[in-house]
Amino acid sequence: MTFRVLTAEFITENNTFKKGFTELHDFQVDTLAEGDEAITMRGEANTELAGFLDAATDRGWEMTHVISALASPNAPVSSEAYDLVTGKICDAIRARRGQIDGILLGLHGAQVAEDHEDGEGELLRRIRAIVGPDLPIAATLDLHANATEAMAQQAQIWVTYKTYPHIDLRISGKRAGLLLDDAMAGRTKPTTIRRHVPMMDEANAGRSDVGPMVLEYEKARKEETEQGILSVSLNSGFSDADIAEMGPAVYVTYDRGVAGADKRAAEIADAHARAIWDARYSCANTFLEVADAVAQAKGFDASKGPLVIADYADNPGSGAYGDATNLLKAMLDAKLTDAVFAPMIDPEAAIELHKHKEGDTVTIAIGGKNDPAFGGGPLTLTGRIEKLSDGFFRGDGPMLGGLDRTYGTTAVLKVDGVEILIVTEREQMLDRQQLYAFGIDPTKRKVLALKSMQHFRAAFEPIAGKVIVCDSGALSTPKMARRPYKRVKRPIWPLDEATTF
């Protein structure tokens, strides 16, 4: 029997403390493509869609891909953008009602829309209203999901990445597809249980390279080989989204047709949830103040590779503005040389620099224009324009290999010994091509200040002499009490030290 499967991707992560909304333009900059166009763009890269296609090929499906809509982490999704994407997905399902055997979705898990704090849960509610309660639905999640109870109830099968940096997107997509195939064929009767942990984030944000989650991921992989246990998903949470069900949650998808699987699934979920809670004081990062980070840079011996300073708090990948200036100012004040600061997301400055030509010396205000209270205000700097570009680059590293991206209007301004990558569109540092494409060889610089929390490690840690992590005081500061939480259920750790589990 040839199964007919409908697929879609709707992936974005939303910071509720950020001003404005994620609009259609933000999806168009990253990915907003339907059908074959989306497959052409994403079907041969490290993407969920590529994994869906792998499963379809293996199992001989008739697969219909509706849409791929992805936007860099930002403010909540506007009603216009949310309704357009969900509308296309639901319209396609409605048009094929009774003619499809399953649905396979690439989701994030920390999507917040203008009118719906659980963006994925609302999408699934709309889908269920069309197809009824029994049609098999499988979905993938980013491990930084605030995985809600509604999500667990509305789809039978969940597969969350097990790597951070995320290098297993395609693997996760295929796994979800194969589990869906088993359900459509009647070989399994999947359902998912959830255990929530009253924390804002897992202590290391789900890192798979160090810390206690390394062992938990290994356990989860072994548990997935047990009879009746189909998937064990460890979701680390996303504290930049102030929603009621924020925080780490464990999903265990099991086969109701296997005797005792329900009991074993509960044991697995409880054990992982307890492990996450018990490790709440185990943060592996040392968050350096700006002055301490720059002091290390000042005397750093780069003979074995550059010093990488991760600007953790201004990570565009968690929805921060990406225009904080505290770290840059300290680097300039310290007169660092052979240093890079990337990126500075400042469309106004990028456009102004494009009014000049490469080689010109200009004086311009950059950064700090969104919320100077988080990370510092604008800096008026004089420098030489090293590069002007349309911002296009093609990733070739572990995360972005084969994917085309754009920073939009882009310039490199060299101020004293620091090259500043000034861009228009949002993107954290994921790939070395984000520097090479604009004339910067990261292997030949002494200091690389990169706006990213963890994903930078996949491409840049192999060339680094040392990596340090800096809290520049920007919107995604690890000092969570600085953010005005209103919706999250209390008590919750670490806002409430007396929280129990």
Protein Blocks (a to p, Z undefined) as FASTA:
>chain_A
ZZddddddddddddfkbgcjddfklmmmmogcehjlmmmmmmmcccfklmmmmmmmmnop
acddfbdcdddddddddfklmmmmmmmmmmmmmmmgoiacbdcdddfhlaccfklmblml
mmmmmmmmmnojmlccdddddfkbccdfklmmmpmbdcddfbdcdfklmmmmmmmmmmmm
mmmnopaccddddddddbfbdfklopakgcjklmmmmmmmmmmmpghiabdcddebjakb
ccfkgccdddddddfkbghklmmmmmmmmmmmmmmmmmmmmcfbdcddfklmmmmmmmpc
fknoccddddfklgfknopaolafklmmmmmmnopahiacdddddfklmmmmmmpcehia
cdddeehilommnopaadddddddfbdcehiacdfbfklgoiacdebjaddddehjaccd
ddfbdcddfbfklmmmnopafklcfbdcdddfklmmmmmmmmpfbdcdddehiaklcblm
lpccfkbccdddfkbmmbcZZ
